[in-house]
Amino acid sequence: MHPPHPTHRPQRHPGCRTGEPLHVFTTLDEPTGRLLVPCGNRRANCCPPCSRLYAADTFHLVRAGLTGGKGAPETVRSHPRVFATLTAPSFGPVHGNHTGRNQRCRCGNHHREDDPALSTPVHPETYDYTGAVLWNAHASALWARFTIYVRRELAALLRLTHKELRARLRVSFAKVAEYQKRGLVHFHAVIRLDGPDGPDTHPPREATADLLTLALRRAHVRVSLTLETDSLGTHELGWGEQLDIREIGAFPEGSALTDEAVAGYIAKYATKGAEDSGTLDRPLTCNSCRGTGDRHGTACAHCDGTGHHHDPASLPLAHHARQMVRTAWALGSLTELAHLKLRKWAHMLGFRGHFSTKSRSYSTTLGALRDTRRAWRTAQTRARLGLADRDETSLILDSNWIFHGTGYTPGEHLLAGTVRAQQALALQLKHEGETGR
C-alpha cells in the first residue's frame, strides 16, 4: 500500500535541438486520474510495501558490511565480527513465561504464550514508570557512550593510547532498535573491527573477536549517565544486566550465526516501531500549538490549551502502555526536561532516536542504494521509450505536478488490499515449492 498518492499533471519533455516531443505522459490516462507514488514509510503497520523495500535495503546494507559488495571489499568476511544485543535494566518485576523451565511467574501463576499480561508489571503501583521513560529518552546517548568506551577498552587491552589505536584499527557497526513488550527499547548491533583505513584494510592480528567481546563486556558495565533534576532527584541510567554477544562465522558453512541470518534479523526489526509494544503509531501533540497549549499568547482553540488532540488518560491502550504514555506526557511539562521533547515523543514512550544507524565506514548507505535503484529504473524507462541512446543533456523535461492528497480512497484501499493478498499468496506458494495452479 502506498498511502500518499499525489495527483500529478505532468506535461512533456521535448528535444532541446529540434523541439520534437519524444514522449508525453498525463495522469488523464491513469485509471484514477492520478499518479500514485510510494510514501517511503518504513513501518510495516503503516505501509507494508514501502516497509518491505526499506527492510530489503537495510538487509543489503548490513550484509554488505559482512560479506562485501555495494562498495565494500569481500575481505570484510575475515574481519573480527560479533552480533551483540544490549537491553534495558529492570524498573520493577514483570510477568514472565517460565513454562519451559517449569517455573511459576512471580505472581504465582503459569502464563500462556498469548497472555496479554506477559511483560507487564506485577505491581503497577510500585513500577518505576518515570525511570523507564527517562531511560528510553536517553537510550541513544547510552549507545553513543558505549561506542566510546569500547574504543577505550580496546586501547587498554592492546596497551595503546587512543591516538595509537586510531592508527591501527577502527570499530565499525550497524545497529537497530527494537521495542520489548514491556515498552523499553534494546539494541541489536553488528560490530566489526577494521584496519585504520576502514573495511579495505585488515585489523592487526592481535585484534580478534575474543578481544572485541571482552572490550564490549567491559564497556557494557562502565557506561552510565547521571540525570539530576530538582523535581525528580537523581537518576542513574545504564544498561541492563543481560548482554548477549555471539561471534559471526567467517563463512556460512558450519556456522550457526551466518551473515544472511544476522542481516535478515536486523532488517526484520528495522521496520517495527513502538506500536509493537501496544502503544500508538502517531504523535499525541496538537498540530496547531505543537503540544504547548499556547497559540499567540492565548489558549489553543484546537486543543483547548491541553496541548494534545487525544487525552493520554482516555487512549484505547492496555494499562501498561497507557501509563508509559501518560508518564512521558507528564514529564514533558517539566522545564528541566524540555530538551528531551517528551510530549512530542510520548507515543514512542520517550524514545526519540533513529531506529537504524551505522558508523560511517561500515558499508554503503541507504541513500546510495536508493540512487542506484533510481538510476536503474530510469535506464529501464529510457530503453522502453527508445531514448537509451539519447544524450541526457540534449533533453528537456517539462512537467507540472499538483499534490492531491495523502492516503487511499475507500475503493483504492479495497483494491490495494486485494492485490496485497494475491501477492502474499503467490509468495507463499513460491516458498512452498508449489506451482500455484
PAMARFI-310511 format. One record per residue (C-alpha): x, y, z; residue number from 1. Coordinates in steps of 0.5 Angstrom, whole numbers, plus 500, padded with zeros to 3 digits. Layout:
<sites>
     x     y     z   num
     X     Y     Z   NUM
...
</sites>
This chain:
<sites>
     x     y     z   num
   500   500   500     1
   503   507   498     2
   499   511   503     3
   501   518   500     4
   498   519   492     5
   499   526   490     6
   495   527   484     7
   500   530   478     8
   499   533   472     9
   506   533   468    10
   506   535   461    11
   512   534   456    12
   519   534   455    13
   521   536   448    14
   528   535   445    15
   533   541   446    16
   535   541   439    17
   529   540   435    18
   523   542   440    19
   521   535   438    20
   516   532   443    21
   519   525   445    22
   514   523   450    23
   508   525   453    24
   505   523   460    25
   499   525   463    26
   495   523   469    27
   489   523   465    28
   491   516   462    29
   491   513   469    30
   485   509   472    31
   484   514   478    32
   486   520   474    33
   492   521   479    34
   499   518   480    35
   500   514   486    36
   507   515   489    37
   511   511   495    38
   510   514   502    39
   517   512   504    40
   515   510   511    41
   519   505   514    42
   514   502   519    43
   510   496   517    44
   504   497   520    45
   503   504   516    46
   505   502   509    47
   507   494   508    48
   510   495   501    49
   515   501   503    50
   517   498   509    51
   519   491   505    52
   523   496   501    53
   526   499   507    54
   528   492   510    55
   531   490   504    56
   535   496   503    57
   537   495   511    58
   539   488   509    59
   543   489   504    60
   547   495   508    61
   548   490   513    62
   550   484   509    63
   555   489   505    64
   559   490   512    65
   559   483   513    66
   560   479   506    67
   563   485   502    68
   559   488   496    69
   556   495   495    70
   563   498   495    71
   565   494   501    72
   571   489   500    73
   570   482   500    74
   576   481   505    75
   571   484   511    76
   569   477   512    77
   575   475   515    78
   575   481   520    79
   573   480   527    80
   565   481   528    81
   560   480   533    82
   553   480   534    83
   551   484   540    84
   544   485   544    85
   544   491   549    86
   538   491   554    87
   535   496   559    88
   535   495   566    89
   529   493   571    90
   525   498   573    91
   520   493   577    92
   518   486   577    93
   514   484   571    94
   510   478   569    95
   514   472   565    96
   513   466   562    97
   517   460   565    98
   514   454   563    99
   520   452   559   100
   524   452   566   101
   518   449   570   102
   518   455   574   103
   512   460   576   104
   512   467   575   105
   513   472   580   106
   505   473   581   107
   505   465   583   108
   501   463   576   109
   504   460   569   110
   502   465   563   111
   500   462   556   112
   504   465   551   113
   499   469   548   114
   497   472   555   115
   497   480   555   116
   499   480   562   117
   506   478   560   118
   512   483   561   119
   507   488   564   120
   509   490   572   121
   507   485   577   122
   506   491   582   123
   504   497   577   124
   503   502   583   125
   511   501   585   126
   513   500   578   127
   518   506   576   128
   515   509   570   129
   519   515   571   130
   525   512   570   131
   523   507   565   132
   521   513   560   133
   528   517   562   134
   532   511   560   135
   528   511   553   136
   530   518   553   137
   537   517   554   138
   538   510   550   139
   541   514   544   140
   546   517   549   141
   548   511   553   142
   549   508   546   143
   554   514   544   144
   558   513   550   145
   558   505   550   146
   562   506   543   147
   567   511   546   148
   568   506   552   149
   569   500   547   150
   575   504   544   151
   578   506   550   152
   577   499   553   153
   581   496   546   154
   586   501   547   155
   587   499   554   156
   587   492   552   157
   592   493   547   158
   596   497   551   159
   596   503   546   160
   594   510   547   161
   588   513   544   162
   592   516   538   163
   596   510   537   164
   589   506   537   165
   586   510   531   166
   593   509   527   167
   592   501   528   168
   585   500   528   169
   577   502   527   170
   571   500   530   171
   565   500   525   172
   558   498   527   173
   551   498   525   174
   545   497   530   175
   538   497   530   176
   533   499   536   177
   527   494   538   178
   522   495   543   179
   521   490   548   180
   513   488   550   181
   515   492   557   182
   516   498   553   183
   523   499   553   184
   528   499   547   185
   534   495   546   186
   539   495   541   187
   542   489   536   188
   548   491   533   189
   554   488   528   190
   560   491   531   191
   567   490   527   192
   574   491   527   193
   577   494   521   194
   584   497   520   195
   586   504   520   196
   583   506   513   197
   577   502   515   198
   574   496   511   199
   579   496   506   200
   585   494   511   201
   585   488   516   202
   586   490   523   203
   592   488   527   204
   593   480   528   205
   592   481   536   206
   585   485   535   207
   581   478   535   208
   574   477   536   209
   575   475   543   210
   579   481   545   211
   573   485   542   212
   568   481   546   213
   572   483   552   214
   572   490   551   215
   565   490   550   216
   563   487   556   217
   568   492   560   218
   565   498   556   219
   558   495   558   220
   559   495   565   221
   562   502   565   222
   557   506   561   223
   553   510   566   224
   549   517   565   225
   547   521   571   226
   541   526   571   227
   540   531   576   228
   534   535   577   229
   531   539   582   230
   524   536   582   231
   526   528   580   232
   532   528   584   233
   538   524   581   234
   537   518   576   235
   543   514   575   236
   542   511   568   237
   546   505   565   238
   545   498   561   239
   541   492   564   240
   545   486   566   241
   543   482   560   242
   548   482   555   243
   549   477   549   244
   555   477   545   245
   556   472   539   246
   561   472   534   247
   559   472   527   248
   562   466   523   249
   567   468   517   250
   563   463   512   251
   556   461   512   252
   558   453   512   253
   558   450   519   254
   557   457   523   255
   550   457   527   256
   550   465   526   257
   551   467   519   258
   552   473   515   259
   545   472   512   260
   542   471   519   261
   544   477   522   262
   543   481   516   263
   536   479   516   264
   535   479   523   265
   537   487   524   266
   533   488   517   267
   526   485   520   268
   527   490   526   269
   528   496   522   270
   521   496   520   271
   518   496   527   272
   516   501   532   273
   513   503   539   274
   506   500   537   275
   509   493   537   276
   509   494   545   277
   502   496   545   278
   502   504   544   279
   501   509   538   280
   504   510   532   281
   503   517   531   282
   504   523   536   283
   499   526   541   284
   501   533   541   285
   496   538   538   286
   499   540   531   287
   497   548   532   288
   501   549   538   289
   506   543   538   290
   504   541   544   291
   505   548   548   292
   497   549   549   293
   499   556   547   294
   497   560   541   295
   500   567   540   296
   499   568   548   297
   492   565   549   298
   490   558   550   299
   490   554   543   300
   483   553   541   301
   484   547   537   302
   486   543   544   303
   483   548   549   304
   490   549   552   305
   492   542   553   306
   497   541   548   307
   494   534   546   308
   489   532   541   309
   488   526   545   310
   488   526   552   311
   493   521   554   312
   489   518   560   313
   483   516   555   314
   487   513   550   315
   485   506   548   316
   491   502   550   317
   493   497   555   318
   494   500   562   319
   502   499   562   320
   503   502   555   321
   498   508   557   322
   501   509   564   323
   508   510   560   324
   505   515   555   325
   502   519   561   326
   508   519   565   327
   512   521   558   328
   507   527   557   329
   507   529   565   330
   515   529   565   331
   514   533   558   332
   511   539   562   333
   518   540   567   334
   522   546   565   335
   528   542   567   336
   527   536   562   337
   524   541   556   338
   531   539   552   339
   528   532   552   340
   522   534   548   341
   518   528   552   342
   511   531   550   343
   513   530   542   344
   515   523   543   345
   510   521   548   346
   507   516   543   347
   514   513   543   348
   515   512   550   349
   520   517   551   350
   525   514   545   351
   527   519   540   352
   533   516   537   353
   534   513   530   354
   531   506   529   355
   537   504   525   356
   544   507   525   357
   551   505   523   358
   558   508   523   359
   561   512   517   360
   565   506   515   361
   561   500   516   362
   559   500   509   363
   554   503   504   364
   549   508   505   365
   541   508   504   366
   542   514   500   367
   547   510   496   368
   542   504   495   369
   536   509   493   370
   540   513   488   371
   543   506   485   372
   535   504   484   373
   533   510   482   374
   538   510   476   375
   537   503   474   376
   529   505   474   377
   531   511   470   378
   535   507   465   379
   529   502   464   380
   525   507   462   381
   529   511   457   382
   530   504   454   383
   523   503   454   384
   521   509   451   385
   527   509   446   386
   531   514   449   387
   537   510   451   388
   542   513   446   389
   540   520   447   390
   545   525   450   391
   542   526   457   392
   544   534   456   393
   540   534   450   394
   533   533   453   395
   529   538   457   396
   524   535   462   397
   518   540   463   398
   513   538   468   399
   507   540   472   400
   505   536   479   401
   500   538   483   402
   499   535   490   403
   492   532   491   404
   493   529   498   405
   495   523   502   406
   492   516   503   407
   488   512   499   408
   480   513   497   409
   476   507   500   410
   476   504   493   411
   483   504   492   412
   484   502   499   413
   480   495   498   414
   484   494   491   415
   490   495   494   416
   488   490   500   417
   486   485   495   418
   493   486   491   419
   497   485   497   420
   493   479   499   421
   494   476   492   422
   502   478   492   423
   503   475   499   424
   499   468   497   425
   504   468   491   426
   510   469   495   427
   508   463   500   428
   507   458   494   429
   513   460   491   430
   517   459   498   431
   513   452   499   432
   515   450   492   433
   508   450   489   434
   506   452   482   435
   500   456   484   436
   496   452   479   437
</sites>
